């Protein structure tokens, strides 16, 4: 609606957005990330101010273990604090976390359908994050709630938990229908 001042265009003839954006976030992941930060801090504390008397090997193993576990938990949880979904004329892109990794781009030409899932839970997928289950397909699950299920041309599915998933489904279906009829919008 950038081309039209407010009030000149009715809702029925308003143009569709060129790019659809959606997000979902999970505040619980911050709690888990703080546990990873605590492990990291413990490893650093052991390395800097240790009074171990049983030798250097147990100290090194403890420091390395705490730091490795802390980094793994910290970055593993922060990668899935939120998910951002973008649908444009060519593809659907999913970006996770603040760094946008992992990222997946799916060309619209590889999507044969989109469905709304009113309730997607981490329990269905075996937890939060980027998940794969042979009988269900692949998913990015950052919270429980509504989701978008893509049916891909290779027979697989890709599920994303995202706010306003119904709008994403409508937008993708509109784009697929326009591509099938040969129009650009």
ROSE-4610 file (N, C-alpha, C; in Angstrom, 1 decimal, always signed):
// ROSE-4610
residu = [X/X/X/X/X/X/X/X/X/X/X/X/X/X/X/X/X/X/X/X/X/X/X/X/X/X/X/X/X/X/X/X/X/X/X/X/X/X/X/X/X/X/X/X/X/X/X/X/X/X/X/X/X/X/X/X/X/X/X/X/X/X/X/X/X/X/X/X/X/X/X/X/X/X/X/X/X/X/X/X/X/X/X/X/X/X/X/X/X/X/X/X/X/X/X/X/X/X/X/X/X/X/X/X/X/X/X/X/X/X/X/X/X/X/X/X/X/X/X/X/X/X/X/X/X/X/X/X/X/X/X/X/X/X/X/X/X/X/X/X/X/X/X/X/X/X/X/X/X/X/X/X/X/X/X/X/X/X/X/X/X/X/X/X/X/X/X/X/X/X/X/X/X/X/X/X/X/X/X/X/X/X/X/X/X/X/X/X/X/X/X/X/X/X/X/X/X/X/X/X/X/X/X/X/X/X/X/X/X/X/X/X/X/X/X/X/X/X/X/X/X/X/X/X/X/X/X/X/X/X/X/X/X/X/X/X/X/X/X/X/X/X/X/X/X/X/X/X/X/X/X/X/X/X/X/X/X/X/X/X/X/X/X/X/X/X/X/X/X/X/X/X/X/X/X/X/X/X/X/X/X/X/X/X/X/X/X/X/X/X/X/X/X/X/X/X/X/X/X/X/X/X/X/X/X/X/X/X/X/X/X/X/X/X/X/X/X/X/X/X/X/X/X/X/X/X/X/X/X/X/X/X/X/X/X/X/X/X/X/X/X/X/X/X/X/X/X/X/X/X/X/X/X/X/X/X/X/X/X/X/X/X/X/X/X/X/X/X/X/X/X/X/X/X/X/X/X/X/X/X/X/X/X/X/X/X/X/X/X/X/X/X/X/X/X/X/X/X/X/X/X/X/X/X/X/X/X/X/X/X/X/X/X/X/X/X/X/X/X/X/X/X/X/X/X/X/X/X/X/X/X/X/X/X/X/X/X/X/X/X/X/X/X/X/X/X/X/X/X/X/X/X/X/X/X/X/X/X/X/X/X/X/X/X/X/X/X/X/X/X/X/X/X/X/X/X/X/X/X/X/X/X/X/X/X/X/X/X/X/X/X/X/X/X/X/X/X/X/X/X/X/X/X/X/X/X/X/X/X/X/X/X/X/X/X/X/X/X/X/X/X/X/X/X/X/X/X/X/X/X/X/X/X/X/X/X/X/X/X/X/X/X/X/X/X/X/X/X/X/X/X/X/X/X/X]
num = [1/1/1/2/2/2/3/3/3/4/4/4/5/5/5/6/6/6/7/7/7/8/8/8/9/9/9/10/10/10/11/11/11/12/12/12/13/13/13/14/14/14/15/15/15/16/16/16/17/17/17/18/18/18/19/19/19/20/20/20/21/21/21/22/22/22/23/23/23/24/24/24/25/25/25/26/26/26/27/27/27/28/28/28/29/29/29/30/30/30/31/31/31/32/32/32/33/33/33/34/34/34/35/35/35/36/36/36/37/37/37/38/38/38/39/39/39/40/40/40/41/41/41/42/42/42/43/43/43/44/44/44/45/45/45/46/46/46/47/47/47/48/48/48/49/49/49/50/50/50/51/51/51/52/52/52/53/53/53/54/54/54/55/55/55/56/56/56/57/57/57/58/58/58/59/59/59/60/60/60/61/61/61/62/62/62/63/63/63/64/64/64/65/65/65/66/66/66/67/67/67/68/68/68/69/69/69/70/70/70/71/71/71/72/72/72/73/73/73/74/74/74/75/75/75/76/76/76/77/77/77/78/78/78/79/79/79/80/80/80/81/81/81/82/82/82/83/83/83/84/84/84/85/85/85/86/86/86/87/87/87/88/88/88/89/89/89/90/90/90/91/91/91/92/92/92/93/93/93/94/94/94/95/95/95/96/96/96/97/97/97/98/98/98/99/99/99/100/100/100/101/101/101/102/102/102/103/103/103/104/104/104/105/105/105/106/106/106/107/107/107/108/108/108/109/109/109/110/110/110/111/111/111/112/112/112/113/113/113/114/114/114/115/115/115/116/116/116/117/117/117/118/118/118/119/119/119/120/120/120/121/121/121/122/122/122/123/123/123/124/124/124/125/125/125/126/126/126/127/127/127/128/128/128/129/129/129/130/130/130/131/131/131/132/132/132/133/133/133/134/134/134/135/135/135/136/136/136/137/137/137/138/138/138/139/139/139/140/140/140/141/141/141/142/142/142/143/143/143/144/144/144/145/145/145/146/146/146/147/147/147/148/148/148/149/149/149/150/150/150/151/151/151/152/152/152/153/153/153/154/154/154/155/155/155/156/156/156/157/157/157/158/158/158/159/159/159/160/160/160/161/161/161/162/162/162/163/163/163/164/164/164/165/165/165/166/166/166/167/167/167/168/168/168/169/169/169/170/170/170/171/171/171/172/172/172/173/173/173/174/174/174/175/175/175/176/176/176/177/177/177/178/178/178/179/179/179/180/180/180/181/181/181/182/182/182/183/183/183/184/184/184/185/185/185]
x = [+0.8/+0.0/+0.9/+2.1/+3.0/+2.7/+2.1/+1.8/+0.5/-0.3/-1.6/-1.7/-2.0/-2.3/-3.4/-3.5/-4.5/-5.9/-6.8/-8.2/-8.5/-7.5/-7.8/-8.1/-7.6/-7.8/-8.6/-9.6/-10.3/-9.5/-10.0/-9.2/-9.3/-10.4/-10.5/-9.5/-9.2/-8.3/-6.9/-6.6/-5.3/-4.3/-3.1/-2.1/-1.6/-1.2/-0.5/+0.9/+1.4/+2.8/+3.7/+4.8/+5.8/+6.6/+6.7/+7.4/+6.6/+6.4/+5.7/+6.7/+6.6/+7.6/+6.8/+7.4/+6.8/+7.9/+7.6/+8.5/+7.9/+8.7/+8.2/+9.4/+9.1/+10.2/+9.8/+10.9/+10.7/+11.6/+11.0/+11.8/+12.4/+11.8/+12.4/+13.8/+14.1/+15.4/+16.5/+16.1/+17.0/+17.4/+16.5/+16.7/+17.7/+17.6/+18.5/+19.9/+19.9/+21.2/+21.9/+21.2/+21.8/+22.5/+21.9/+22.6/+23.9/+23.9/+25.2/+26.2/+25.7/+26.6/+27.2/+26.4/+26.9/+28.0/+27.8/+28.9/+30.1/+30.0/+31.1/+31.9/+31.1/+31.7/+32.4/+31.8/+32.5/+33.8/+33.8/+35.1/+36.2/+35.8/+36.7/+37.2/+36.3/+36.6/+37.6/+37.4/+38.3/+39.7/+39.7/+41.0/+41.8/+41.1/+41.8/+42.1/+41.2/+41.4/+41.1/+42.0/+41.8/+42.8/+42.3/+43.2/+43.3/+43.2/+43.2/+44.6/+44.5/+45.8/+46.0/+45.1/+45.2/+45.9/+46.5/+47.2/+46.6/+47.3/+46.9/+45.9/+46.0/+45.1/+43.6/+43.3/+41.8/+41.4/+42.3/+41.9/+41.7/+42.5/+42.4/+41.1/+40.9/+39.7/+38.4/+38.4/+37.3/+37.0/+38.1/+38.0/+37.5/+38.2/+37.8/+36.3/+35.9/+34.6/+33.5/+33.8/+32.8/+32.7/+33.9/+33.8/+33.1/+33.5/+32.9/+31.3/+30.9/+29.5/+28.8/+29.4/+28.8/+28.6/+29.7/+29.6/+28.5/+28.5/+27.5/+26.1/+25.8/+24.5/+24.1/+25.1/+24.8/+24.5/+25.4/+25.1/+24.0/+23.8/+22.7/+21.4/+21.3/+20.0/+19.8/+20.8/+20.6/+20.3/+20.7/+20.4/+18.9/+18.2/+16.7/+15.9/+16.4/+15.6/+14.4/+14.7/+13.6/+13.8/+12.8/+12.9/+12.2/+12.8/+12.3/+12.0/+10.8/+10.4/+10.1/+10.6/+10.4/+10.0/+8.9/+8.4/+8.4/+9.1/+9.1/+8.7/+8.8/+8.4/+9.1/+10.3/+11.1/+11.2/+11.3/+11.5/+11.0/+11.0/+10.8/+12.1/+12.4/+13.7/+13.4/+14.0/+13.9/+15.3/+15.3/+16.5/+16.3/+17.3/+17.1/+18.1/+17.7/+18.6/+19.0/+19.9/+20.4/+21.4/+22.1/+23.0/+22.4/+21.1/+20.5/+20.9/+21.5/+22.0/+21.3/+20.9/+20.9/+19.9/+20.1/+19.2/+18.8/+17.6/+17.2/+16.4/+16.7/+16.0/+15.3/+14.0/+13.3/+12.6/+13.1/+12.4/+10.9/+10.1/+8.7/+8.4/+9.2/+9.0/+9.1/+9.7/+9.8/+8.7/+7.8/+6.7/+5.5/+4.8/+3.5/+2.3/+2.5/+1.4/+1.8/+0.9/+1.1/-0.1/+0.1/-1.1/-0.8/-1.9/-1.9/-1.9/-1.0/-1.1/-1.4/-2.6/-3.0/-2.2/-1.6/-0.8/+0.4/+1.5/+2.8/+3.5/+4.0/+4.6/+6.1/+7.0/+8.3/+8.2/+7.2/+7.1/+6.8/+6.1/+5.8/+7.1/+8.1/+9.3/+10.5/+10.4/+11.5/+12.3/+11.7/+12.4/+12.4/+13.1/+13.2/+14.4/+14.3/+15.4/+15.1/+16.2/+16.0/+15.9/+14.8/+14.5/+14.2/+14.5/+14.2/+13.6/+12.5/+11.9/+11.5/+11.9/+11.6/+10.2/+9.3/+7.9/+7.2/+7.8/+7.2/+7.9/+9.1/+9.9/+10.8/+11.0/+11.9/+11.1/+11.6/+10.9/+11.9/+11.5/+12.1/+11.1/+11.4/+10.4/+11.1/+10.6/+11.1/+10.1/+8.9/+7.9/+6.7/+5.8/+4.6/+3.5/+2.7/+1.6/+1.4/+0.9/+0.6/+1.8/+1.7/+2.8/+2.4/+3.4/+3.2/+3.8/+3.1/+3.6/+3.7/+4.9/+5.1/+5.2/+4.5/+4.6/+5.5/+6.6/+7.6/+7.5/+8.0/+7.9/+8.6/+9.6/+10.3/+9.6/+8.4/+7.6/+7.8/+8.7/+9.0/+8.1/+8.1/+7.4/+8.4/+8.1/+8.9/+8.0/+8.1/+7.2/+8.0/+7.3/+8.0/+7.0/+7.3/+6.5/+6.7/+5.6/+5.7/+4.4/+4.4/+3.2/+2.5/+1.2/+0.3/+0.6/+0.7/+0.9/-0.2/-1.4/-2.5/-2.3/-1.7/-1.4/-0.3/+0.7/+1.8/+1.2/+0.3/-0.3/-1.1/-1.9/-2.6/-1.6/-0.6/+0.4/+1.1/+1.5/+2.2/+1.2/+0.0/-1.0/-1.3/-1.4/-1.6/-0.4/+0.8/+2.0/+2.0/+1.7/+1.7/+0.7/-0.5/-1.6/-1.2/-0.6/-0.1/+0.9/+1.8/+2.9/+2.3/+1.3/+0.7/-0.1/-0.7/-1.4/-0.6/+0.7/+1.6/+1.7/+1.0/+1.1/+2.2/+2.7/+3.8/+3.4/+2.2/+1.7/+0.8]
y = [-1.2/+0.0/+1.3/+1.1/+2.3/+3.2/+2.7/+3.5/+4.3/+3.9/+4.6/+5.3/+6.5/+7.2/+6.5/+6.6/+6.0/+6.6/+5.7/+6.1/+6.0/+5.9/+5.9/+4.5/+3.4/+2.1/+1.3/+0.5/-0.3/-1.6/-2.3/-3.6/-4.6/-4.6/-5.7/-5.5/-4.2/-4.0/-3.6/-3.8/-3.4/-4.5/-4.0/-5.0/-5.9/-7.1/-8.0/-7.5/-7.7/-7.3/-8.1/-7.4/-8.1/-9.2/-8.9/-9.9/-10.0/-11.3/-11.6/-11.9/-11.3/-11.6/-12.2/-13.2/-13.7/-14.1/-14.1/-14.4/-15.3/-15.9/-16.6/-16.6/-16.5/-16.5/-17.3/-17.6/-18.4/-17.9/-17.3/-16.7/-17.8/-19.0/-20.1/-20.4/-20.2/-20.5/-19.6/-18.4/-17.5/-18.1/-18.8/-19.5/-20.6/-21.4/-22.4/-21.9/-20.8/-20.1/-19.6/-19.2/-18.7/-19.9/-21.1/-22.3/-22.6/-22.4/-22.5/-21.5/-20.3/-19.2/-19.5/-20.1/-20.5/-21.5/-22.5/-23.6/-22.9/-22.0/-21.3/-20.5/-19.8/-19.0/-19.9/-21.1/-22.0/-22.5/-22.8/-23.2/-22.2/-20.9/-19.8/-19.6/-19.7/-19.5/-20.6/-21.9/-22.9/-22.7/-22.2/-22.0/-20.8/-19.8/-18.6/-18.8/-19.3/-19.3/-20.7/-21.6/-23.0/-23.3/-24.1/-24.5/-26.1/-26.7/-28.1/-28.6/-29.7/-30.2/-31.6/-32.1/-33.5/-33.6/-32.5/-32.6/-31.7/-31.6/-30.7/-31.4/-32.7/-33.4/-33.2/-33.5/-33.3/-31.9/-30.9/-29.5/-29.2/-29.6/-29.3/-30.0/-31.2/-31.9/-31.2/-30.7/-29.9/-28.6/-27.9/-26.6/-26.8/-27.7/-27.9/-28.4/-29.3/-29.9/-28.8/-27.9/-26.9/-25.9/-25.5/-24.5/-25.1/-26.3/-27.0/-27.1/-27.6/-27.8/-26.4/-25.4/-24.1/-23.5/-23.6/-23.1/-23.8/-25.2/-26.0/-25.6/-25.5/-25.2/-23.7/-22.8/-21.4/-21.2/-21.6/-21.4/-22.3/-23.4/-24.3/-23.8/-23.1/-22.5/-21.2/-20.3/-19.0/-19.1/-20.2/-20.3/-20.5/-20.9/-21.1/-20.3/-19.1/-18.2/-17.7/-17.4/-17.0/-17.5/-17.5/-17.9/-16.7/-16.4/-15.4/-16.1/-15.9/-16.4/-15.3/-15.5/-14.5/-15.2/-14.7/-15.3/-14.2/-14.4/-13.4/-14.1/-13.4/-13.9/-15.2/-15.4/-16.6/-17.7/-17.4/-18.4/-18.1/-19.1/-19.0/-19.2/-18.3/-18.4/-18.4/-19.3/-19.5/-19.2/-18.3/-18.0/-18.1/-18.7/-19.0/-18.1/-17.7/-17.0/-15.7/-15.1/-13.7/-13.7/-14.8/-14.8/-15.3/-15.8/-16.2/-17.6/-18.4/-19.7/-20.7/-21.8/-22.3/-21.6/-21.6/-20.9/-21.9/-21.8/-22.7/-21.8/-22.0/-21.3/-22.4/-22.3/-23.2/-22.4/-22.7/-22.0/-22.4/-21.4/-21.6/-22.7/-22.9/-23.9/-25.3/-25.5/-26.8/-27.0/-26.0/-26.2/-26.5/-27.6/-28.0/-27.6/-27.3/-26.9/-26.4/-25.7/-25.1/-25.4/-25.8/-26.1/-25.4/-25.0/-24.5/-25.6/-25.6/-26.5/-25.7/-25.9/-25.1/-25.3/-26.5/-26.8/-27.7/-27.1/-27.8/-27.7/-28.8/-28.8/-29.4/-29.0/-29.6/-31.1/-31.5/-32.9/-33.8/-33.3/-34.0/-34.2/-33.3/-33.3/-33.7/-34.0/-34.5/-33.3/-32.1/-31.0/-29.8/-28.7/-27.5/-27.6/-26.7/-26.6/-27.1/-27.4/-27.9/-29.4/-29.9/-31.3/-32.1/-33.4/-34.3/-35.6/-36.0/-37.3/-38.0/-39.3/-39.9/-40.0/-40.2/-40.3/-38.9/-37.8/-36.5/-35.5/-35.6/-34.7/-33.8/-32.6/-31.7/-30.5/-29.9/-28.8/-27.9/-26.6/-25.7/-25.3/-25.8/-25.6/-24.7/-23.5/-22.6/-22.4/-22.8/-22.7/-23.6/-23.8/-24.5/-23.5/-24.0/-23.1/-23.4/-22.4/-22.5/-22.7/-23.3/-23.5/-23.6/-23.5/-23.6/-24.9/-25.7/-27.0/-26.9/-27.0/-27.0/-28.4/-28.7/-29.9/-29.7/-30.4/-30.2/-31.2/-30.8/-31.6/-33.0/-33.1/-34.4/-35.3/-35.0/-35.8/-35.5/-34.7/-34.3/-33.2/-33.0/-31.8/-31.0/-29.7/-28.8/-28.0/-28.1/-27.4/-26.3/-25.2/-24.0/-23.5/-23.3/-22.6/-21.1/-20.4/-19.0/-18.3/-17.1/-16.4/-16.0/-16.0/-15.7/-16.6/-17.9/-18.9/-19.0/-18.7/-18.7/-17.7/-16.5/-15.5/-16.0/-16.7/-17.3/-18.3/-19.1/-20.1/-19.5/-18.4/-17.7/-17.1/-16.5/-15.8/-16.8/-17.9/-19.0/-19.6/-19.9/-20.4/-19.4/-18.1/-17.1/-17.1/-17.1/-17.1/-18.4/-19.5/-20.8/-20.7/-20.2/-20.1/-19.1/-18.0/-17.1/-17.7/-18.4/-19.1/-20.1/-20.8/-21.8/-21.2/-20.0/-19.4/-18.5/-18.3/-17.6/-16.1/-15.6/-14.2/-14.0/-12.7/-12.4/-12.0/-11.7/-11.3/-12.2]
z = [+0.0/+0.0/+0.0/-0.2/-0.2/-1.4/-2.5/-3.7/-3.5/-2.6/-2.4/-1.0/-1.0/+0.3/+1.0/+2.3/+3.1/+2.6/+2.5/+2.1/+0.6/-0.2/-1.7/-2.2/-1.5/-2.0/-0.9/-1.4/-0.5/-0.2/+0.8/+1.2/+0.1/-0.7/-1.7/-2.9/-3.2/-4.3/-3.9/-2.6/-2.1/-2.6/-3.0/-3.6/-2.4/-2.8/-1.9/-1.6/-0.4/-0.1/-1.0/-1.4/-2.2/-1.4/-0.1/+0.8/+2.0/+2.4/+3.7/+4.7/+5.9/+7.0/+8.2/+8.8/+10.1/+11.0/+12.3/+13.3/+14.4/+15.2/+16.4/+17.4/+18.6/+19.6/+20.8/+21.6/+22.8/+23.9/+24.9/+26.0/+26.9/+26.9/+27.8/+27.3/+26.0/+25.6/+26.3/+26.6/+27.4/+28.7/+29.3/+30.6/+30.4/+29.4/+29.1/+28.7/+28.0/+27.6/+28.8/+29.8/+31.1/+31.8/+31.7/+32.2/+31.5/+30.2/+29.4/+29.8/+30.0/+30.4/+31.8/+32.7/+34.0/+33.9/+33.0/+32.8/+32.3/+31.4/+30.8/+31.9/+32.7/+33.8/+34.8/+35.1/+36.0/+35.4/+34.2/+33.5/+33.6/+33.3/+33.4/+34.8/+35.8/+37.2/+37.6/+37.2/+37.6/+37.0/+35.7/+35.1/+35.7/+36.2/+36.7/+38.2/+39.0/+40.4/+41.0/+40.7/+41.1/+42.2/+43.2/+44.3/+44.3/+43.1/+43.0/+43.5/+44.2/+44.7/+44.2/+43.4/+42.9/+41.5/+41.0/+39.8/+38.7/+37.6/+36.5/+35.6/+35.4/+34.5/+34.9/+36.1/+36.5/+36.3/+36.6/+36.5/+35.0/+34.1/+32.7/+32.1/+32.5/+32.1/+32.6/+33.8/+34.3/+33.6/+33.4/+32.7/+31.3/+30.5/+29.2/+29.1/+30.0/+30.0/+30.3/+31.3/+31.6/+30.4/+29.9/+28.8/+27.6/+27.2/+26.0/+26.2/+27.4/+27.7/+27.7/+28.3/+28.3/+26.9/+26.1/+24.7/+23.9/+24.1/+23.3/+23.7/+25.0/+25.4/+25.1/+25.3/+25.0/+23.6/+22.7/+21.2/+20.7/+21.2/+20.8/+21.1/+22.3/+22.6/+22.0/+21.9/+21.3/+19.8/+19.2/+17.8/+17.5/+18.6/+18.4/+19.4/+19.7/+20.5/+19.7/+18.4/+17.5/+16.1/+15.3/+13.9/+13.1/+12.0/+11.0/+9.7/+9.2/+7.9/+6.9/+5.7/+4.7/+3.4/+2.8/+1.6/+0.6/-0.5/-1.6/-2.9/-4.0/-5.3/-5.7/-5.2/-5.6/-4.6/-3.3/-2.4/-1.0/-0.1/+1.3/+2.0/+2.9/+3.6/+5.1/+5.8/+7.2/+7.9/+8.8/+9.5/+11.0/+11.7/+13.1/+13.9/+15.1/+16.0/+15.5/+16.3/+16.0/+14.9/+14.6/+13.5/+12.2/+12.3/+11.1/+10.7/+11.6/+11.3/+12.3/+11.9/+10.5/+9.7/+8.4/+7.4/+6.3/+5.9/+4.8/+3.8/+2.5/+1.4/+0.6/+0.4/-0.4/-1.6/-2.8/-4.0/-4.0/-4.4/-4.5/-5.5/-6.5/-7.5/-6.9/-5.7/-5.0/-4.1/-3.9/-2.9/-3.7/-3.3/-4.0/-3.2/-1.9/-1.1/+0.3/+0.9/+2.2/+3.1/+4.3/+5.2/+6.5/+7.2/+8.5/+9.6/+10.5/+11.6/+12.9/+13.5/+14.6/+15.9/+16.0/+17.2/+16.9/+16.9/+16.8/+18.1/+18.6/+19.9/+19.8/+20.7/+20.7/+21.0/+21.7/+22.0/+20.8/+19.8/+18.5/+17.8/+17.9/+17.1/+17.9/+19.2/+20.0/+20.6/+20.7/+21.3/+20.4/+20.9/+20.2/+19.2/+18.2/+17.3/+15.9/+15.2/+13.8/+13.9/+13.6/+13.9/+12.6/+12.7/+11.6/+12.1/+11.6/+12.0/+10.7/+10.5/+9.2/+8.9/+9.8/+9.5/+9.4/+9.8/+9.8/+8.9/+8.6/+7.8/+8.6/+8.2/+8.9/+9.5/+10.6/+11.2/+11.9/+12.0/+12.9/+13.9/+15.2/+16.3/+17.3/+17.5/+18.6/+19.7/+19.5/+20.6/+20.2/+21.1/+20.8/+20.3/+19.4/+18.9/+17.4/+16.7/+15.3/+14.5/+13.3/+12.4/+11.0/+10.1/+8.7/+8.2/+7.5/+7.0/+5.5/+4.9/+3.5/+3.0/+1.9/+1.2/+0.0/+0.0/-1.1/-2.2/-3.3/-4.5/-4.4/-3.5/-3.4/-2.4/-2.0/-1.1/+0.4/+0.7/+2.1/+2.6/+3.9/+4.5/+5.3/+5.4/+6.2/+7.1/+8.4/+9.3/+10.0/+10.2/+10.9/+11.9/+13.1/+14.1/+13.8/+13.5/+13.2/+13.5/+14.1/+14.4/+13.1/+13.1/+12.0/+10.8/+11.1/+10.1/+9.1/+9.5/+8.5/+7.4/+7.7/+6.7/+5.8/+6.3/+5.5/+4.5/+5.0/+4.1/+3.0/+3.3/+2.3/+1.3/+1.8/+0.9/+0.0/+0.5/-0.3/-1.3/-0.9/-1.8/-3.0/-2.6/-3.7/-4.6/-4.1/-5.0/-5.9/-5.3/-6.1/-7.2/-6.8/-7.8/-8.9/-8.6/-9.6/-10.5/-9.9/-10.7/-11.7/-11.2/-12.0/-13.2/-12.9/-14.0/-14.9/-14.5/-15.3/-15.1/-14.0/-13.7/-12.7/-12.6/-11.7/-10.3/-10.0/-8.7/-8.1]
